[in-house]
Amino acid sequence: MSGGTVVLAYSGGLDTSCILVWLKEQGYDVITYLANIGQDEDFEAARKKAESLGAKKVFIEDLRAEFVEEFIWPSVQANAIYEDRYLLGTSIARPCIARRQVQIAKQEGAQYVSHGATGKGNDQIRFELTCYALYPEVKIIAPWRIPEFYNRFRGRKDLMEYAEKHGIPVPVTPKAPWSMDANLMHISYESGILENPKNHAPSDLFLMTKSPEDSPNVPDMVEIKFNKGVPVMVTHLKEGTTKTTPLDIFSYLNELGGKHGVGRIDIVENRFIGMKSRGIYETPGGTILYHAHLDIETFTMDREVRRIKQDLGIKFSELLYNGFWYSPECKFLRHCIAKSQENVEGKVQLSVFKGHVYILGRESPGSLYNEELVSMDVQGDYDPCDASGFIKINAVRLREHHRMEREAQLKQ
């Protein structure tokens, strides 16, 4: 007798294949769901594998375009970056993946959803907060938090033995001594030999970017056109190549950034759950856009508005990292950030070379840069004498602070 229907976020790998069979052992009808968010995956092989293991239905969903337009672009507008370094590639993908999982669960009348995230990481939080926000009645099966499951499968060896016993195809190539997660935005690497934060990343770890040492000796120069804070066109200045759709723009920038070794970082970050973890990330296209957007935004946005917007971007990044994309506060922040981007338009020209992004120039019909006003050669509509009063007014506070300190010293 069926214990109900569960939609499993499935990758085709060892872990989720074992979870699929284990869920069936528990009496559930299992629908598998695999999201295409730009990872290098044999989706048809994964479909056949799921069907052979007894999946009731298999959904393979191409989410790449909506991933860029509805999730990456708002993050670009926000200049989203967690703890000053991480461009949030994994965090951005999770609400996109989980949203479609919930849609399938509702469509198929499934009472349960399941995933293969561990009980120590951020992903379990990101997946489940999205599911509860969009499908409040759903029940979640998280095997790596169920004692009967994690006591039975204490390591890869136990999973391999279970797979062989139940006819689950096992990997024929040796597993890399670290785990990785890939999507259109980035690839992340953690765990295994990387858990010792002193260990250097092996040279063969990186899959998305060339080593800057091995990258071309000639830079690629591109122009990125923005409208309302999102890129609408990228043009290679020498080759004339032009991309205009969101997916094409981002894929092309990934290609250029990867070619030149742009976007590699190795950090220790603070997980929401309360522990520090070491992660290595490569985010080529995202890094190029971060620098380009920052430049055009500063060029076109009022100073005080931008100061407020910077604070909003930091809060947005924290909410995104912690899994609160579908919270009311994050929705409010996205609305405010989008409002701040109404005049962020123009073109940025930049060079990509040997692991770096170099801004070369920018132009905008909405620029707040006044060349005549700022010129050292033209007085323009500015009286230098006004600066004397400005400086004196700002010095009042400093003089008073110094007076107080001097009086306190005399009393000692």
PEJO-V632365 format. One record per backbone hydrogen bond with DSSP energy under -0.5 kcal/mol. NH is the residue of the N-H (numbers start at 0). CO is the residue of the C=O. E is the energy in kcal/mol with one decimal. If there is no record, write none. Layout:
# PEJO-V632365
((NH CO E) (NH CO E))
This chain:
# PEJO-V632365
((2 26 -4.1) (5 28 -2.7) (6 111 -2.0) (7 5 -0.7) (7 30 -3.1) (8 6 -0.5) (8 113 -2.5) (9 7 -0.8) (9 32 -3.0) (16 12 -1.7) (17 13 -2.2) (18 14 -2.3) (19 15 -2.1) (20 16 -1.9) (21 17 -2.7) (22 18 -2.9) (23 19 -1.8) (24 20 -2.1) (25 21 -1.5) (26 23 -1.6) (27 22 -2.1) (28 3 -2.7) (29 27 -0.5) (30 5 -3.0) (30 28 -0.5) (31 29 -0.5) (31 56 -2.4) (32 7 -2.5) (33 58 -3.0) (35 60 -3.6) (36 34 -0.9) (40 38 -1.1) (42 40 -1.2) (45 41 -1.9) (46 42 -2.2) (47 43 -2.5) (48 44 -2.2) (49 45 -2.4) (50 46 -2.5) (51 47 -2.3) (52 48 -1.4) (53 50 -1.2) (54 49 -2.3) (55 29 -3.3) (56 29 -0.7) (58 31 -2.9) (59 57 -0.5) (60 33 -2.2) (60 58 -0.5) (62 35 -2.0) (62 60 -1.0) (63 35 -0.5) (66 62 -2.5) (67 63 -2.0) (68 64 -2.6) (69 65 -2.5) (70 66 -1.0) (71 66 -2.4) (72 67 -2.7) (74 70 -1.1) (75 71 -2.2) (76 72 -2.5) (77 73 -1.6) (78 74 -0.5) (78 75 -1.2) (79 74 -2.6) (81 85 -3.4) (83 80 -0.5) (84 81 -1.7) (85 81 -2.2) (86 84 -0.5) (91 87 -2.7) (92 88 -1.0) (93 89 -1.4) (94 90 -0.7) (95 91 -0.7) (96 92 -2.4) (97 93 -2.9) (98 94 -1.8) (99 95 -1.3) (100 96 -1.7) (101 97 -2.3) (102 98 -2.0) (103 99 -2.3) (104 100 -2.3) (105 101 -2.6) (106 102 -2.4) (107 103 -2.7) (108 104 -0.6) (108 105 -0.8) (109 104 -2.7) (110 4 -0.8) (111 4 -1.9) (112 138 -1.9) (113 6 -2.5) (114 140 -1.1) (124 121 -0.8) (125 121 -2.1) (126 122 -3.0) (127 123 -1.9) (128 124 -2.7) (129 125 -1.5) (130 126 -2.2) (131 127 -2.8) (132 128 -2.0) (133 129 -2.2) (134 130 -2.1) (137 134 -2.3) (138 110 -2.2) (140 112 -2.8) (141 139 -0.7) (142 114 -0.5) (142 140 -0.7) (144 141 -2.5) (145 142 -2.1) (146 144 -0.6) (148 145 -1.4) (149 142 -0.5) (149 145 -2.4) (150 146 -2.3) (152 148 -2.2) (153 151 -0.7) (158 154 -1.6) (159 155 -2.6) (160 156 -2.2) (161 157 -2.2) (162 158 -2.5) (163 159 -2.4) (164 160 -2.1) (165 161 -1.8) (166 163 -0.7) (167 162 -3.0) (168 166 -0.6) (177 175 -1.4) (178 189 -3.4) (180 187 -1.9) (182 185 -2.6) (183 36 -3.1) (186 281 -1.4) (187 180 -2.6) (188 279 -2.4) (189 178 -2.3) (192 176 -2.4) (193 190 -2.0) (194 191 -1.8) (195 192 -0.7) (196 194 -0.9) (198 195 -1.8) (204 201 -1.7) (209 257 -3.1) (213 210 -1.5) (214 210 -0.7) (214 211 -0.7) (215 258 -0.5) (219 351 -1.9) (221 349 -2.2) (222 234 -2.6) (223 347 -2.9) (224 222 -0.5) (224 232 -3.1) (225 345 -3.5) (226 229 -2.5) (228 343 -2.7) (229 226 -1.5) (231 224 -3.2) (232 224 -1.2) (233 242 -2.1) (234 222 -2.5) (235 240 -2.8) (236 220 -2.7) (236 234 -0.5) (237 220 -0.5) (239 235 -2.0) (242 233 -2.4) (248 244 -3.1) (249 245 -2.4) (250 246 -2.4) (251 247 -2.4) (252 248 -2.2) (253 249 -2.1) (254 250 -2.0) (255 251 -2.4) (256 252 -2.8) (257 253 -2.8) (258 254 -2.0) (259 255 -1.2) (260 257 -1.0) (261 256 -2.8) (264 280 -2.5) (266 278 -2.7) (268 276 -2.9) (270 268 -0.7) (270 274 -2.7) (273 270 -1.4) (276 268 -2.3) (278 266 -2.7) (279 188 -2.4) (280 264 -2.5) (281 186 -1.8) (282 262 -2.0) (286 282 -1.9) (287 283 -1.8) (288 284 -2.3) (289 285 -2.1) (290 286 -1.9) (291 287 -2.3) (292 288 -3.0) (293 289 -2.1) (294 290 -1.6) (295 291 -2.2) (296 292 -2.6) (297 293 -1.9) (298 294 -1.6) (299 295 -1.2) (300 296 -2.0) (305 301 -2.5) (306 302 -1.8) (307 303 -1.7) (308 304 -2.7) (309 305 -2.7) (310 306 -1.5) (311 307 -2.1) (312 308 -2.5) (313 309 -1.9) (314 310 -2.1) (315 311 -2.9) (316 312 -2.3) (317 313 -1.9) (318 314 -2.4) (319 315 -2.7) (320 316 -2.6) (321 317 -2.3) (322 318 -0.7) (322 319 -0.9) (323 318 -2.9) (326 323 -1.8) (330 326 -2.1) (331 327 -2.1) (332 328 -2.1) (333 329 -2.6) (334 330 -1.9) (335 331 -2.3) (336 332 -3.0) (337 333 -2.5) (338 334 -2.1) (339 335 -1.9) (340 336 -0.8) (340 337 -0.8) (341 338 -1.3) (343 340 -1.6) (344 342 -1.6) (345 225 -2.0) (346 362 -2.8) (347 223 -2.4) (348 360 -3.0) (349 221 -2.7) (350 357 -2.9) (351 219 -2.8) (352 350 -0.5) (352 355 -2.4) (354 259 -2.7) (355 352 -1.6) (357 350 -3.0) (358 356 -0.5) (359 348 -3.2) (360 348 -1.7) (362 346 -2.1) (366 363 -1.2) (367 298 -2.1) (369 367 -0.6) (370 368 -0.7) (373 369 -2.2) (374 370 -1.2) (381 379 -2.0) (383 381 -0.7) (385 382 -2.0) (386 383 -1.4) (387 384 -1.3) (388 384 -0.7) (389 385 -1.8) (390 386 -2.7) (391 387 -2.3) (392 388 -2.7) (393 389 -1.9) (394 390 -1.4) (395 391 -0.9) (395 392 -0.8) (396 392 -0.5) (397 393 -0.6) (398 394 -2.8) (399 395 -2.3) (400 396 -2.1) (401 397 -2.2) (402 398 -2.4) (403 399 -2.2) (404 400 -2.1) (405 401 -2.3) (406 402 -2.3) (407 403 -2.0) (408 404 -1.8) (409 405 -1.8) (410 406 -1.3) (411 407 -0.7) (411 408 -0.6))
